[in-house]
Amino acid sequence: MCRNIHTLHNFEPAATSDEVNAAALQYVRKIAGTTKPSKANQDAFDRAVHEIAHLTQHLLDDLVATTPPKNREEEAEKARARAVRSGRYAAVPAAS
């Protein structure tokens, strides 16, 4: 479930609100142990996602980076290469 939470700090361009909300949603899903809460728990679930996203954005805004920002495309390519090397995924053929 939480494999979808990615590092959001020190990237160029900065994390979007959609990325922050997605990370908060994945976190709450993991903690709650469900991907879809019951109707009785929906309000608490939604409130937690909202509050965690809000606090996460404050954290990202306040963190100070001592290294240059990472490039999203380069980091994604490194992650794909690691996945192929590990055998989890097949290499994608080059476009012709």
C-alpha atoms as one frame of an Amber mdcrd trajectory, in Angstrom:
protein
   0.000   0.000   0.000   2.661   2.576   0.963   4.968   1.847  -1.920   3.356
   4.806  -3.651   4.667   7.304  -1.126   7.709   8.922  -2.687  10.179  11.459
  -1.400   8.727  14.902  -2.045  11.489  17.121  -0.665  14.195  18.821  -2.736
  12.886  18.254  -6.247  12.646  20.679  -9.104   9.884  21.475  -9.758   8.606
  21.305  -6.187   5.966  18.782  -5.151   2.467  19.660  -6.268  -0.546  19.710
  -3.972  -1.781  16.596  -5.810   1.429  14.751  -4.911   1.175  15.860  -1.283
  -2.473  14.740  -1.126  -1.632  11.388  -2.747   1.086  10.762  -0.170  -1.281
  11.697   2.664  -3.953   9.377   1.266  -1.511   6.460   1.039  -0.342   7.111
   4.597  -3.884   7.168   5.994  -4.782   4.019   4.030  -1.792   2.233   5.547
  -2.544   3.363   9.092  -6.279   2.589   8.766  -5.601  -0.754   7.109  -8.087
  -0.094   4.323  -8.165   1.543   0.941 -11.851   2.427   1.226 -13.312   3.275
   4.631 -16.847   2.396   5.631 -19.496   5.118   5.513 -19.242   5.379   9.305
 -15.512   6.144   9.048 -15.455   8.226   5.856 -15.493  11.626   7.600 -12.663
  10.697   9.972 -10.680   9.220   7.070 -11.150  12.323   4.883 -10.326  14.655
   7.770  -7.109  12.742   8.489  -6.043  12.916   4.832  -6.716  16.662   4.760
  -4.833  17.346   8.007  -1.846  15.182   7.083  -1.608  16.815   3.649  -1.738
  20.241   5.315   1.027  19.360   7.786   3.089  17.712   5.057   2.946  20.873
   2.975   4.105  22.921   5.974   6.965  20.475   6.511   8.042  20.681   2.864
   7.837  24.483   2.956  10.019  24.646   6.090  12.696  22.086   5.187  16.057
  23.490   4.120  18.026  21.651   1.448  21.813  21.613   1.563  22.146  19.977
  -1.853  20.915  21.094  -5.260  17.357  20.010  -6.154  16.992  16.646  -7.860
  15.577  16.359 -11.347  12.328  14.352 -11.365  12.954  12.783 -14.772  16.478
  11.660 -13.862  15.321  10.181 -10.541  12.440   8.346 -12.258  14.865   6.872
 -14.801  17.187   5.705 -12.003  14.215   4.041 -10.258  13.195   2.275 -13.491
  16.760   1.049 -14.009  16.882  -0.304 -10.414  13.575  -2.102 -10.953  14.831
  -3.729 -14.159  18.126  -4.746 -12.504  16.242  -6.299  -9.595  14.195  -8.412
 -11.999  10.865  -6.951 -10.871  10.167  -5.473 -14.291  11.253  -6.210 -17.813
  13.201  -3.605 -19.707  11.036  -1.393 -21.914  12.097  -1.615 -25.562  13.442
   1.589 -27.060  10.986   3.621 -29.140  11.595   3.421 -32.886
